[in-house]
């Protein structure tokens, strides 16, 4: 996180791994500044860390679907339904397989991330 703030001059709120990506969460109004002109900051950070890097906006309590779409991009899904503390993602067969991952690895990672931000107990993909 220190390297990220030195390169981008933006303070990251959180940093975590998801789907072999190093993801930094920043304030929504600072995303473009963190990415830099033509993605230069991200390219530099990728070269230094030797990992793919992604910057996403910090979610608000009502922006669950937007946050999940940003995390799993380029995987697309039809709809996301939030019922109390359970999220159900409706996706096609190809997207469903990519969202779940081998041995449920991706869905478990996504659940851990969503627990941190939205207090989600369960995540279903249908």
N, C-alpha and C positions, 0 to 999 in steps of 0.2 A: 504494500500500500504506500510505503514511503517512496519507492521508485516511481509509482504511478503519479503521485502528487508532485514529484520533482520534474517529471517530463511534461505533464499536462497542466500543471499549476492549478489543479482542481483537487479538492479533498474528497476522497471516496468514503462513502458511509460504510460499505461492506465490500468484501472480496471473497469469492468462493469458486470452486471448480464445479462445472456441470457439463457433462457430455464432452469431455476433453477440451473444454474451453475455460479460460481464466476470465471470470466475469466480475466487473467492477460496477457497483451500484452508486450512482451520484444523484445529486438533486436534479429534478427535471429541467430546470432552466440552464443547467451547466453541461448538458450532454454534448451539444455541438462544440463547445469550447474544449471539452475533454477529448473528443475525437480529433479535433484539429482540422486545419485546412487540408482538404483532399485526403483525410484520414491519416495524416502524417504522424500524429502522436501515437495512434494505434499501431501503425507499421513499425515505428521505432521501438515501442514496447514489446511487440511481437518478436522482433529481431533480438532484443536483449534477453528476454525470458525464454526464447525458443518455444513458445506456446502461442496458440491462437488466442486472441484477446477480443473481448466484447464489452461494450459499455451500455448499460441499461439505466433507465430512469428509476428513481426510488418510487415505489408504489404507495398510493394512498389506500386507505381501507376499502374504498369502493372500486378500485381498479384491478381486481383480481384477474379478470380475463385479459386485459391489456398486458399485464405483467407476465402472465403465462405465455401469451403469444410471442412476446419479445424473447423470452427464455428459450422456447423451443423452435424458433424460426431457424430454418426454412420449413420445418414440418408444419403442415396446416391441419386444422381441425374444424369441424362444422360449428360446434357450440360448446359452451362451458356453463354448467348449471351449479350454482352454489346453494346448498340447503343446510342451514345452520353451520356445522363445522365439517361438512362433507362436500367435496367437489367431484362432479361427474363431468368427464370430457367425452363428447360425442365425436367420433372420428371414423373415417373410412377404414377398410381393412389394412391398407398399406400404411397409413398414418398411425393406426393403432399399434401396429408392430413396431414402428420406429419410436413411438412414445413410450412403450413398455420396455423395450430393449432386451438384450439377452439376460436371462436370469433375473428379470425385473429390475435391472440396475438403474436405468434412466428414471423409471417411475418412482423408485425409492429415493433417488437423489432429489427429484422434483418435490416429493412429499416433504423431505427434510427442509428444503428451502421455503416451501409454503408454510410450514409450521412456524418458522422463524418470523415471517412477515404477517401472516393472517390467522395464526392459531388453528390451523386445519388439522383434523384428526385422521381423515381418510381421503384417499384419492382413487377414483375409479375411472377406467377408460373403457368405453363401450362403443 
